[in-house]
């Protein structure tokens, strides 16, 4: 069976019909909706996030979770030990004393002020409320997702979901809690107590919830991207913060452009980490000469992980198109099949390209040189083989640590902005 057939079959499975999907852009749209949903919760709130900072956004989440727990709602919060390293004992204690179950994915102590547990992170951003409403995307709980943060405020996206797909997302987050120490018996009881057996349709969108892990679903998100690129006939738009994808994806983008598809990339022009732009720019020659259009978002750091193909397929989630997200981290995206949502996402991205981006031209890159050819050769083969050799990187079994008392922190630990 060809790789194309396999990818197409994988992408054709598990569509859940009858959902409502709303695009949320930046913290200004995302945070009010999440905090409102938590305030209205009656039975259960589950939050997974890579980054939670003790700033004005983190304090608002803190207050909302405490209030929910105080009125008898079961509240579970999962944070990542690398992404959320410096929460104070008072902040954590305020949650646990109110009855919030706080868990840390793979906590690790800094070594001489440096956090070394960078591999295989829990990078998902998910909220589930009463098994009836869910949020999935790339937005963390930190003030740098708000415009008033200043020039370093991030451009990002998430979705709000209602309908039958929420049952699938709910089962997934409950399983994550169970694997973290609660066990299968707890999982069955919790699911039975909270799941709604027949969630009524809430809209017209077909949705798939797609995750990446280091066990059974090592390349699911990448396969969906590949299937969409291969089947596109009119347009492909990918906006991604950390762009250094595998060889296959580069090859399929070039093929799509050469067969007449309007392929556009929106990448960072003002990156939060300079190496991000350096890595992506190594690929510019190969993509531009195949007809791919590249736009650098120059307003502020781009943090989005979204894409669309033709007039129905779209994706929003936590997965970057780089080695960490595609081969190491735990990620979650939703794939949406809906013309209205696709059109909304296209309008937002089109406005971004027209108003806030600089289009990169081949003439901007300079002439080919012997050094550029040599460098290009090695970069391309690195891309081709990294999915194989990345498996040799340390494969420790990350632990999920429940917090009855705060995890001790090293004052020298620094925050991360790569999310």
Backbone torsions as a table, in degrees:
resi	resn	phi	psi	omega
1	UNK	NA	134.9	-178.0
2	UNK	-71.5	158.1	176.3
3	UNK	-60.0	-34.8	179.9
4	UNK	-63.9	-46.1	-179.0
5	UNK	-62.2	-41.7	-179.7
6	UNK	-63.2	-46.0	-179.9
7	UNK	-64.2	-40.2	-179.5
8	UNK	-64.8	-41.7	178.7
9	UNK	-63.9	-42.1	179.4
10	UNK	-61.3	-40.9	-178.3
11	UNK	-73.9	-20.7	-176.9
12	UNK	-84.3	-14.3	-177.0
13	UNK	-85.3	158.6	164.9
14	UNK	68.1	24.6	172.4
15	UNK	-69.9	130.6	176.4
16	UNK	-110.4	119.5	-174.5
17	UNK	-87.3	164.7	168.8
18	UNK	81.8	38.6	-176.1
19	UNK	-115.7	154.3	170.8
20	UNK	-104.1	130.0	-179.4
21	UNK	-129.1	124.5	179.0
22	UNK	-119.6	130.7	178.1
23	UNK	-80.8	133.2	177.3
24	UNK	-119.4	122.6	-175.9
25	UNK	-108.1	120.4	175.8
26	UNK	66.4	171.3	-176.9
27	UNK	-63.5	-28.3	-178.9
28	UNK	-59.7	-32.7	177.4
29	UNK	-95.0	-35.7	-172.6
30	UNK	-74.1	-53.1	-173.0
31	UNK	-61.2	-45.9	179.0
32	UNK	-58.8	-39.3	-179.8
33	UNK	-68.2	-42.2	179.6
34	UNK	-65.8	-46.1	-177.5
35	UNK	-67.1	-35.7	175.6
36	UNK	-63.9	-43.7	179.8
37	UNK	-63.1	-39.3	177.9
38	UNK	-65.4	-40.9	179.0
39	UNK	-63.4	-29.9	-178.1
40	UNK	-91.9	-3.0	-178.6
41	UNK	-63.2	143.4	-179.6
42	UNK	-116.6	-24.0	-175.6
43	UNK	-127.3	-39.3	-167.9
44	UNK	-157.1	138.1	172.4
45	UNK	-132.8	125.9	175.6
46	UNK	-125.5	127.0	-179.0
47	UNK	-126.6	129.7	169.3
48	UNK	-120.4	132.4	178.2
49	UNK	-151.2	146.3	176.6
50	UNK	-74.5	-47.1	-177.1
51	UNK	-118.3	130.0	166.9
52	UNK	-133.8	116.2	179.4
53	UNK	-107.1	154.8	-179.3
54	UNK	-90.1	61.7	178.2
55	UNK	-121.0	-163.4	-173.7
56	UNK	-65.0	-32.3	177.2
57	UNK	-73.6	-44.7	177.4
58	UNK	-59.8	-37.9	178.7
59	UNK	-67.0	-35.8	177.3
60	UNK	-66.7	-41.8	175.7
61	UNK	-63.3	-43.6	178.7
62	UNK	-54.3	-49.3	-178.4
63	UNK	-65.5	-40.8	-179.0
64	UNK	-65.5	-40.9	179.8
65	UNK	-69.3	-42.0	177.3
66	UNK	-60.4	-44.1	-179.1
67	UNK	-64.8	-40.1	178.2
68	UNK	-62.8	-46.1	179.8
69	UNK	-63.0	-36.6	-178.5
70	UNK	-64.5	-28.2	179.1
71	UNK	-95.4	14.4	171.7
72	UNK	96.6	6.6	178.1
73	UNK	-78.5	137.5	173.7
74	UNK	-74.7	121.9	-175.2
75	UNK	-123.3	123.9	176.6
76	UNK	-121.6	130.1	178.7
77	UNK	-124.9	123.7	174.9
78	UNK	-113.3	124.4	175.9
79	UNK	-121.0	161.9	179.6
80	UNK	-96.0	139.9	-176.1
81	UNK	-69.9	-21.7	176.6
82	UNK	-91.2	-42.8	-176.4
83	UNK	-73.9	-27.7	-176.8
84	UNK	-125.2	70.6	-166.8
85	UNK	-90.9	-14.1	-164.6
86	UNK	-128.0	33.9	177.6
87	UNK	-75.0	136.4	-174.3
88	UNK	-74.3	156.9	174.4
89	UNK	-55.9	-36.6	179.5
90	UNK	-65.2	-39.3	179.9
91	UNK	-65.0	-50.0	179.9
92	UNK	-66.7	-43.0	-179.3
93	UNK	-63.1	-33.6	177.1
94	UNK	-62.7	-32.9	177.2
95	UNK	-75.4	-52.3	-174.4
96	UNK	-66.1	-34.0	179.4
97	UNK	-68.2	-24.3	178.3
98	UNK	-85.0	-8.0	179.9
99	UNK	104.7	4.3	176.6
100	UNK	-75.1	130.4	176.0
101	UNK	-84.4	111.2	-177.4
102	UNK	-107.6	130.3	178.2
103	UNK	-128.3	144.7	178.2
104	UNK	-116.0	125.8	177.8
105	UNK	-82.3	118.0	174.4
106	UNK	51.6	61.8	176.8
107	UNK	-67.7	148.7	177.9
108	UNK	-149.8	141.1	179.0
109	UNK	-79.4	140.0	175.8
110	UNK	-63.7	151.2	177.5
111	UNK	-114.2	109.7	-174.7
112	UNK	52.5	42.7	175.8
113	UNK	82.1	-1.9	-178.4
114	UNK	-110.8	134.3	176.8
115	UNK	-88.0	118.7	-174.9
116	UNK	-101.1	-7.8	-176.9
117	UNK	-85.8	57.2	-172.5
118	UNK	-85.4	-19.1	-173.2
119	UNK	-88.8	146.7	173.9
120	UNK	57.4	60.8	-178.3
121	UNK	-90.1	158.9	171.7
122	UNK	-87.4	95.4	-170.3
123	UNK	-100.7	3.0	-176.7
124	UNK	-70.2	154.2	172.6
125	UNK	-132.0	100.3	-173.7
126	UNK	-136.0	141.7	169.8
127	UNK	-132.0	135.3	173.5
128	UNK	-128.8	128.7	-177.7
129	UNK	-118.1	117.7	173.6
130	UNK	53.5	28.6	-177.3
131	UNK	50.3	24.8	-177.9
132	UNK	-125.8	-19.4	-177.4
133	UNK	-139.3	139.3	-179.7
134	UNK	-138.8	154.3	173.7
135	UNK	-129.1	133.3	178.7
136	UNK	-138.1	139.2	177.6
137	UNK	172.6	-150.4	-176.0
138	UNK	-117.8	5.9	-172.7
139	UNK	-91.4	125.0	176.2
140	UNK	-90.9	175.1	179.9
141	UNK	-97.9	82.4	-179.0
142	UNK	-154.8	151.1	-173.8
143	UNK	-68.6	-15.8	-179.9
144	UNK	-75.4	5.7	170.6
145	UNK	-97.9	9.6	178.4
146	UNK	-114.4	142.4	-176.5
147	UNK	-59.5	-33.7	-177.5
148	UNK	-72.3	-0.2	174.2
149	UNK	-69.3	-24.7	177.2
150	UNK	110.4	-157.9	-174.6
151	UNK	-60.5	-22.3	-179.4
152	UNK	-94.8	7.4	175.6
153	UNK	-63.8	142.4	-170.4
154	UNK	-97.1	144.7	173.7
155	UNK	-93.9	121.9	-172.2
156	UNK	-155.9	173.0	-172.4
157	UNK	-144.4	153.4	171.9
158	UNK	-150.6	174.1	176.0
159	UNK	-131.0	149.3	169.9
160	UNK	-105.3	131.5	-175.2
161	UNK	-124.7	138.4	171.2
162	UNK	-136.2	148.0	-178.0
163	UNK	120.5	-172.5	-174.2
164	UNK	-58.5	-26.5	-179.3
165	UNK	-62.0	-25.9	-178.3
166	UNK	-63.3	-31.4	177.0
167	UNK	-60.3	-40.9	180.0
168	UNK	-66.7	-43.1	179.7
169	UNK	-65.5	-39.0	179.2
170	UNK	-62.4	-46.3	177.8
171	UNK	-59.6	-39.5	-178.6
172	UNK	-63.0	-47.9	-176.9
173	UNK	-69.8	-31.8	174.7
174	UNK	-65.8	-40.7	177.0
175	UNK	-61.7	-38.9	178.9
176	UNK	-62.1	-39.5	177.6
177	UNK	-66.8	-42.6	-179.0
178	UNK	-63.0	-43.6	179.1
179	UNK	-63.4	-29.7	179.5
180	UNK	-73.4	3.0	174.4
181	UNK	139.3	-13.7	-176.8
182	UNK	-79.3	-31.1	175.5
183	UNK	89.7	164.1	-174.8
184	UNK	-65.4	-32.5	179.1
185	UNK	-63.6	-44.9	177.1
186	UNK	-60.9	-42.0	-178.7
187	UNK	-59.4	-46.1	-178.3
188	UNK	-65.0	-41.5	-179.5
189	UNK	-67.1	-42.3	-178.6
190	UNK	-66.4	-41.9	179.6
191	UNK	-64.0	-42.3	179.4
192	UNK	-64.5	-35.9	-176.4
193	UNK	-76.4	-26.0	-170.9
194	UNK	-118.8	-24.1	-174.1
195	UNK	-72.0	143.1	173.4
196	UNK	-97.6	118.4	-172.2
197	UNK	-64.8	-33.8	-176.0
198	UNK	-130.5	81.6	176.8
199	UNK	-74.5	125.2	-176.1
200	UNK	-69.8	148.5	173.9
201	UNK	-56.3	143.1	-178.4
202	UNK	-121.7	-5.5	-177.6
203	UNK	-173.0	-163.0	-174.0
204	UNK	-107.3	-4.8	-172.1
205	UNK	-81.7	138.9	167.7
206	UNK	-93.2	135.3	-172.8
207	UNK	-135.9	144.3	167.1
208	UNK	-120.0	138.4	173.6
209	UNK	-101.3	116.4	-171.1
210	UNK	-122.0	130.3	-178.3
211	UNK	-123.1	162.2	173.8
212	UNK	-124.9	129.4	175.1
213	UNK	-137.4	-173.0	-178.3
214	UNK	-105.4	22.2	179.9
215	UNK	-123.2	-86.4	-172.8
216	UNK	-96.5	-20.5	-173.2
217	UNK	-123.0	60.6	-172.6
218	UNK	-76.0	-24.5	-176.7
219	UNK	-139.4	23.7	-175.5
220	UNK	-61.2	-45.1	-177.8
221	UNK	-65.0	-43.8	178.6
222	UNK	-61.1	-38.8	-179.9
223	UNK	-64.7	-36.9	177.3
224	UNK	-66.6	-41.6	174.9
225	UNK	-58.8	-47.9	-178.0
226	UNK	-61.1	-43.4	-180.0
227	UNK	-63.0	-40.6	179.7
228	UNK	-66.5	-41.9	179.9
229	UNK	-65.1	-41.9	-178.1
230	UNK	-67.7	-32.8	-176.4
231	UNK	-92.0	-8.0	-177.9
232	UNK	-64.8	141.7	179.7
233	UNK	-121.6	-18.2	-174.6
234	UNK	-123.8	-52.6	-176.7
235	UNK	-152.4	152.5	172.7
236	UNK	-137.9	128.7	174.2
237	UNK	-128.6	124.0	178.7
238	UNK	-123.1	121.8	173.5
239	UNK	-113.1	114.6	-173.9
240	UNK	-144.8	133.8	-171.9
241	UNK	-71.7	-43.8	-174.1
242	UNK	-120.1	95.2	-167.2
243	UNK	-108.4	105.1	172.9
244	UNK	-156.4	66.5	-169.8
245	UNK	-77.6	176.1	179.8
246	UNK	-72.5	167.3	-177.7
247	UNK	-56.4	-42.6	-177.6
248	UNK	-61.6	-41.0	-177.7
249	UNK	-68.7	-40.8	175.6
250	UNK	-59.5	-45.4	-179.2
251	UNK	-61.4	-42.1	-178.0
252	UNK	-71.2	-34.2	175.2
253	UNK	-63.2	-44.1	179.3
254	UNK	-63.4	-42.1	179.3
255	UNK	-63.5	-42.2	-179.6
256	UNK	-62.4	-45.5	179.8
257	UNK	-61.9	-38.5	-177.6
258	UNK	-71.8	-22.4	176.6
259	UNK	-92.8	9.9	172.2
260	UNK	101.9	3.2	177.5
261	UNK	-75.8	138.2	176.1
262	UNK	-78.9	96.6	-176.5
263	UNK	-101.0	122.5	-178.4
264	UNK	-128.8	138.3	175.2
265	UNK	-117.1	132.9	171.8
266	UNK	-111.1	114.5	-174.5
267	UNK	-124.7	175.7	-175.7
268	UNK	-76.0	126.8	170.8
269	UNK	-101.9	-25.2	176.1
270	UNK	-124.2	71.5	-171.0
271	UNK	-71.6	152.4	174.2
272	UNK	-73.6	-20.9	174.6
273	UNK	-130.6	117.7	-174.6
274	UNK	-55.2	-32.7	-178.0
275	UNK	-61.9	-24.4	179.4
276	UNK	-61.1	-46.6	-179.7
277	UNK	-69.7	-37.1	178.6
278	UNK	-61.5	-46.0	-178.8
279	UNK	-63.0	-46.1	-178.5
280	UNK	-64.8	-38.8	-176.2
281	UNK	-66.8	-20.2	175.8
282	UNK	-62.2	-21.8	-177.1
283	UNK	-96.9	-7.3	-170.4
284	UNK	-59.4	-46.0	-177.6
285	UNK	-56.4	-48.8	-176.8
286	UNK	-61.5	-39.5	-176.9
287	UNK	-77.3	-46.2	-178.1
288	UNK	-62.8	-41.3	-178.0
289	UNK	-71.6	-13.6	173.7
290	UNK	-92.0	-6.1	178.8
291	UNK	104.0	3.5	176.4
292	UNK	-73.4	134.8	176.4
293	UNK	-92.0	132.7	-179.1
294	UNK	-119.0	128.7	178.0
295	UNK	-120.5	130.4	175.2
296	UNK	-100.6	122.5	179.0
297	UNK	-78.2	117.0	-169.9
298	UNK	-111.1	0.7	-177.4
299	UNK	-70.3	-45.3	-178.5
300	UNK	-168.0	-179.3	-178.9
301	UNK	-62.1	132.8	174.5
302	UNK	-87.7	128.7	-180.0
303	UNK	-122.1	2.4	-174.1
304	UNK	-72.0	156.6	175.0
305	UNK	-139.0	74.9	-175.1
306	UNK	-133.7	159.5	177.9
307	UNK	-160.0	159.4	173.3
308	UNK	-144.5	155.2	176.7
309	UNK	-137.0	132.5	-179.2
310	UNK	52.0	-134.4	-174.0
311	UNK	-119.5	14.0	178.7
312	UNK	-131.8	-40.6	-170.7
313	UNK	-83.4	134.1	176.0
314	UNK	-147.9	158.1	172.3
315	UNK	-143.2	144.0	175.3
316	UNK	-139.0	138.3	178.6
317	UNK	-179.9	-156.0	-176.3
318	UNK	-102.0	-9.4	-169.6
319	UNK	-84.4	117.9	167.9
320	UNK	-75.3	170.8	175.9
321	UNK	-107.2	65.6	179.8
322	UNK	-142.5	171.1	-175.8
323	UNK	-58.4	-36.1	-179.0
324	UNK	-63.4	-50.1	-177.6
325	UNK	-72.1	-39.7	-174.2
326	UNK	-81.0	-20.7	-173.4
327	UNK	-130.8	-7.4	-173.9
328	UNK	-132.7	-47.6	-170.2
329	UNK	-78.8	161.4	170.6
330	UNK	-88.2	120.6	-171.9
331	UNK	-129.3	163.5	176.1
332	UNK	-148.5	127.5	175.1
333	UNK	-127.4	157.4	164.6
334	UNK	-110.8	139.8	173.1
335	UNK	-106.1	126.9	-174.5
336	UNK	-117.1	132.3	173.7
337	UNK	-114.7	96.3	-175.3
338	UNK	-165.5	126.3	-177.5
339	UNK	-64.8	-41.0	-176.7
340	UNK	-65.5	-45.3	179.8
341	UNK	-66.2	-41.6	177.8
342	UNK	-58.2	-42.5	-179.6
343	UNK	-65.6	-41.3	178.3
344	UNK	-61.5	-46.1	179.7
345	UNK	-64.2	-41.3	178.2
346	UNK	-60.2	-43.8	-178.9
347	UNK	-62.3	-40.8	179.5
348	UNK	-66.3	-44.5	-178.1
349	UNK	-71.5	-36.3	177.3
350	UNK	-63.1	-42.0	176.9
351	UNK	-63.1	-38.0	178.4
352	UNK	-62.4	-45.2	-179.3
353	UNK	-65.3	-40.9	-176.3
354	UNK	-73.4	-36.2	-169.4
355	UNK	-105.4	-24.6	-169.9
356	UNK	-130.3	10.1	-175.8
357	UNK	-124.3	154.6	170.2
358	UNK	-107.8	125.4	177.5
359	UNK	-78.8	130.6	-179.7
360	UNK	-86.1	127.2	177.7
361	UNK	-105.4	153.9	178.2
362	UNK	-58.4	-34.2	-179.8
363	UNK	-65.7	-20.3	178.9
364	UNK	-72.4	-18.4	-170.4
365	UNK	-92.1	-12.8	-177.8
366	UNK	84.1	174.8	-176.8
367	UNK	-78.8	155.6	173.0
368	UNK	-64.8	144.7	177.2
369	UNK	-135.5	168.6	178.7
370	UNK	-59.5	-42.3	179.1
371	UNK	-64.5	-40.0	179.6
372	UNK	-64.2	-39.0	178.1
373	UNK	-63.7	-44.5	179.4
374	UNK	-64.1	-46.7	-180.0
375	UNK	-61.3	-42.7	-179.9
376	UNK	-61.5	-40.6	179.5
377	UNK	-58.9	-47.5	-177.6
378	UNK	-69.5	-38.2	178.3
379	UNK	-62.8	-45.2	-177.8
380	UNK	-63.1	-39.6	-179.9
381	UNK	-76.1	-28.3	170.6
382	UNK	-61.1	-46.4	178.3
383	UNK	-60.7	-38.6	-175.2
384	UNK	-67.0	-35.3	-171.3
385	UNK	-108.2	-6.3	-174.1
386	UNK	-63.2	-30.9	177.7
387	UNK	-60.6	-25.3	178.8
388	UNK	-81.9	-50.1	-174.5
389	UNK	-77.5	-19.5	179.7
390	UNK	-66.2	-22.9	176.8
391	UNK	-65.0	-16.9	178.5
392	UNK	-84.8	-10.8	177.8
393	UNK	-65.4	159.5	-174.8
394	UNK	-49.5	126.6	-177.5
395	UNK	-116.0	57.0	176.5
396	UNK	-66.9	160.8	178.1
397	UNK	-93.5	100.3	-178.0
398	UNK	-60.7	143.6	179.7
399	UNK	-106.8	152.4	172.4
400	UNK	-109.3	116.7	-175.0
401	UNK	-102.8	116.7	174.4
402	UNK	-72.0	142.9	-176.9
403	UNK	-108.9	102.8	166.0
404	UNK	-88.4	-30.2	172.2
405	UNK	-128.4	155.6	-176.5
406	UNK	-61.7	146.1	172.2
407	UNK	-72.1	128.0	177.6
408	UNK	-60.0	139.3	-179.0
409	UNK	-119.9	147.9	173.8
410	UNK	-86.7	125.2	-177.2
411	UNK	-60.9	-18.5	-179.4
412	UNK	-82.1	-7.6	-179.1
413	UNK	-66.7	141.2	-179.1
414	UNK	-113.3	155.6	-179.7
415	UNK	-73.6	163.3	176.7
416	UNK	-117.4	147.4	175.6
417	UNK	-115.5	-0.2	-179.9
418	UNK	-88.0	98.5	-172.6
419	UNK	-140.9	NA	NA
